Amino acid sequence: MTDLLSFPDHARVWIYGADKIIDANHIAGLHDEIFNFTKSWSSHQLAVKATGGLLHGFFIVFVVDETGNKPGGCSIDGSVQFIRKLGERENVDFLNRQIVYYLDEDKVKCMPLSQLKAAFSNQDVTMDTLFFDTLVQDKINFLKAWLKPLKDSWQNKFL
């Protein structure tokens, strides 16, 4: 996503997290495939200005400048089908929204949301553990608030 900085701060962001880390041997190829998908993304036969990639071995990120042609229902459905097919091929689930992601000694880890309370009780995570906010919706929040302490995150309400 080398061109991310050229997008306006209000550009729309979609984040899809995998249920397990992607095999290191597949990361570069997947990143290129995702980037190429966003470069050819269209809505109503018009190009969508977008970029994308695979970050931290877990996250597919799409960024769209909606000041031009916005993705419509069919083109968004097409992007979800693209992600579903990648997941099937790689044997990972990018569409499970019941998984949370956090940093543990500078390593990204994930767990089912249903296990967060137990992880907190066992002190595997604390209020200061940095969690990824996969619900950010624009570039400025992606850059400034994608990673935040549990105490400041939406995941906090599940403790």
Disulfide bonds with the S-S distance in Angstrom:
none
